[in-house]
Amino acid sequence: MTAAPKVLVFAGSSRQGSLNKQLARLVAKRIEALGGVATFVDLKDYPCPLFDEDIETQGIPENVLKLRKLLADHQALFIASPEYNGFITPLLKNTLDWLSRPYEDTPGLALYSGKWAALVSASPGGLGGIRAMPLAQQLLANLGLIVLPQPMSLSKAHTAFDETGAFIEETNSKKLDALCQRLVDILACTSEKILL
Ligand SMILES: Cc1cc2nc3c(=O)[nH]c(=O)nc-3n(C[C@H](O)[C@H](O)[C@H](O)COP(=O)(O)O)c2cc1C
């Protein structure tokens, strides 16, 4: 029997009340409901300094090491992120940069190699943060991840969730479920192939 695929889920915003954290939590629930294993991580719990090679030379920060362990233990990333001025957030870029670095016997980018990624974005605005999605896709591909096409962007996100954190509109539930299902299916296929 194949082990359930493990997905690391986090948001590119750390603020309290983040809509993207809300979306990431929902992603984690849906992945579990579809037979995957999801670990939701709040990056507020893992503050990392702005990347600087001088800091790196002094020693990789503890929280980066913790995130490295988490990444190594999962087959995929599922990222929910807002856009800032049509671009990915500094938090997302900084986190991905730290995790791209070599450490001990592990070469740079090795932690990402062969892993899958899926993306969603949320914004109170009308475009749902969609402008940063191609940029995030490009960055993840540069890092060596295989990125699912057609990310979901949630517009008017401040009115999208009920008090339990579920979507109010069924169309949003269907879109998110379809994306989560695609990721779980592809992970199941690829891990079966590896076992053959
Ligand atoms: C510096 C900055 C730039 C922003 N730029 C955009 C933008 O380009 N497009 C957009 O839809 N919202 C933009 N916003 C609004 C965010 O989408 C909004 O604050 C959102 O709630 C942030 O995500 P979060 O709720 O997960 O923290 C920006 C917010 C900040 C702080």
The ligand as a Gaussian input file, in Angstrom:
#p B3LYP/6-31G(d) Opt

LIG

0 1
 C        2.354000      46.504000       0.464000
 C        1.009000      46.021000       0.001000
 C        0.750000      45.929000      -1.344000
 C       -0.486000      45.421000      -1.786000
 N       -0.697000      45.248000      -3.135000
 C       -1.811000      44.621000      -3.544000
 C       -1.975000      44.273000      -4.912000
 O       -1.132000      44.521000      -5.744000
 N       -3.111000      43.637000      -5.278000
 C       -4.084000      43.293000      -4.359000
 O       -5.084000      42.686000      -4.750000
 N       -3.951000      43.622000      -3.061000
 C       -2.848000      44.256000      -2.628000
 N       -2.681000      44.558000      -1.302000
 C       -3.779000      44.287000      -0.382000
 C       -3.704000      42.849000       0.094000
 O       -4.257000      41.992000      -0.887000
 C       -4.493000      42.701000       1.404000
 O       -3.891000      43.465000       2.393000
 C       -4.592000      41.254000       1.791000
 O       -5.544000      41.125000       2.813000
 C       -3.240000      40.720000       2.229000
 O       -3.315000      39.335000       2.401000
 P       -3.554000      38.686000       3.828000
 O       -4.964000      39.006000       4.235000
 O       -3.355000      37.224000       3.613000
 O       -2.561000      39.277000       4.787000
 C       -1.480000      45.052000      -0.847000
 C       -1.188000      45.167000       0.522000
 C        0.036000      45.626000       0.955000
 C        0.333000      45.681000       2.438000

